[in-house]
Structure formats: C-alpha cells, structure tokens
C-alpha cells in the first residue's frame, strides 16, 4: 500500500480588520490579493449598512447567518420606489453599479461580500456616492420595538 506524503497547509494571508464599530466588523479575508476582495462582515440587529451606490464597482454577497432587509433603486432616479428583498441564510444577492442599495439587519448577521475591486479604502470611497434609503435611527427603533 502506498502512502502519499503529508501536505503542508500554506497560509496565503491573514485576515485584516478594516472596520470595527457599533454595527459590527468588516474584515478583509484575502489580503494577499490586490485585484479583488473578499470581505467577512458581521452586523448587529437593528443596524444599517451601505446606503450608497457604486459608480463602477459591483459585488456579490452570501449570507452565512442572520436575516437582512435589502432595498435598492436605480441611482439616477431618486423618485423610483424601493424594491425590497428579505435575504435568508444560504442566499446570494448581487449589486451592480449605479444601483443605490442599503441593508437593514433584522437579526445579528454574518455575510461575505465579494467584489472585483481591491480592499483599498481610498479606492472604495472614490467609487461610492452616499444616499439614505434606510434611516439608521428608524431601523434601530424597529429593532428595539421588535425585541421589547
């Protein structure tokens, strides 16, 4: 019987925390890759993320745990009604450029965001335009009401 030699696991990169605030953590998982980015994002119930659109960037997200209320509308039409989705664990959702979007976390959540751009903060800030689709204070009030 032949045995193969044990393979050694090589750590390609160590995750880097990009943001850590009252909403949760944003961690870049693939710090060795300069052309795209995989982020692990945790968010607490009642918090809001995004409230922006990307001029050029896109991203696909995969919800690991929790529940998200995701809303979107065309960036060029501020009067357009919001399209709303409830994202459950195991679901993917994709955001294209020039679509204003926001996420309200209905439960403590963890998701992966995969984007073709690097994790560079300056590049990210140049690409996004901030809008308010979900008011963070209203989301917090809804979460407080639902838990109380």
C-alpha positions, 0 to 999 in steps of 0.5 A: 500500500502506498502512502502519499506524503503529508501536505503542508497547509500554506497560509496565503494571508491573514485576515485584516480588520478594516472596520470595527464599530457599533454595527459590527466588523468588516474584515478583509479575508484575502489580503494577499490579493490586490485585484479583488476582495473578499470581505467577512462582515458581521452586523448587529440587529437593528443596524444599517449598512451601505446606503450608497451606490457604486459608480463602477464597482459591483459585488456579490454577497452570501449570507452565512447567518442572520436575516437582512432587509435589502432595498435598492433603486436605480441611482439616477432616479431618486423618485423610483420606489424601493424594491425590497428583498428579505435575504435568508441564510444560504442566499446570494444577492448581487449589486451592480453599479449605479444601483443605490442599495442599503441593508437593514439587519433584522437579526445579528448577521454574518455575510461575505461580500465579494467584489472585483475591486481591491480592499483599498479604502481610498479606492472604495470611497472614490467609487461610492456616492452616499444616499439614505434609503434606510434611516439608521435611527428608524431601523434601530427603533424597529429593532428595539420595538421588535425585541421589547 
